[in-house]
Amino acid sequence: MKQGEQVLETPVAPLQWVGQRISAYISLTKPTIMLLVVLTGAAGLVLQGGLADHPFRFALTLFFLGMAGGSANAFNQYFERDRDAIMRRTRKRRALPMGRITPAEAFVFSFVLAVASTLGFWFLFNPLSAMLSLGTIVYYALFYTLYLKPRTPENIVIGGVAGSMGPVITWAAASGTMAIEPWLMFAVIFFWTPPHFWALAVYMKDDYVDVGYPMLPVVKGQRVTWNRSIVYAIITLATSIALLGFGTGWLYAAAAVGLGGWFLRRLLHARREESVLAARGAFTTSIVYLLALFTALILDKSILG
């Protein structure tokens, strides 16, 4: 190539451009996280049982739950776009810092999802589920993202309320009431959240230092982080076992004890090793734990129950 020649960008085919845009919007919802939210919401529906013979309404409930969670996550990325552009974990993976979508487009998308999910729950189910859904979006997008996360190492503990609401929202949608079962499922997710997120924060500690987030490993160090993670894992195990008195059977019992013990052992190993590899292993284990536990609950109730 001679000096002064311009490099022409290869034109993108219309269908390819549309696919890239759709992919960018979907990425704003954090699909992996949404899988966990929808799965826990499905467990709430299965345990409640009211929509067992109404597959369309069952699926519609999870669709609106996914929209609500996607809205919260998209708002989170909108507000954190400048920090995401600095963090190694996010700057080459998220649509906003990569320039695949504009901030204005991300905001409108987040807002539309919030409105659509709230109206869907309100008119097709009941006001209780709509208010719980909207409250979860506001709590995560504003209170957690803008206030808690930059100010306190307890951010993920308090902020974990939002990510735990899936079973509560779907139970309310199916029944229009509340009961102890969805709140026990809420508690399992709530107490699971700190060790899950702190494991990530340990091996991504430098990122959080760079953007000024006071995550627990940054403020207190690894030893304190792992000790507290182990305490939360023990409470998670105990809470999951408490569900045995509410319509679950032997499959869920085996999963609660076996998976809970496995999760706890991986955290003990991470505390002993204090390595990036062990922290990554604990983080991966935490995801598999929640997926497997709530899958076991669904299978136990829908197939064996």
Secondary structure by P-SEA (a helix, b strand, c coil): ccccbbbbcccccaaaaaaaaaaaaaaaaaaaaaaaaaaaaaaaaaaaccccccaaaaaaaaaaaaaaaaaaaaaaaaaaaaaaacccccccccccccccccaaaaaaaaaaaaaaaaaaaaccccaaaaaaaaaaaaaaacccccccccccccccccccccccaaaaaaaaaacccccaaaaaaaaaaaaaaaaaaaaaaaaaaaaaaaaccccccccccaaaaaaaaaaaaaaaaaaaaaaccccccaaaaaaaaaaaaaaaaaaaaaaaaccaaaaaaaaaaaaaaaaaaaaaaaaaacccc
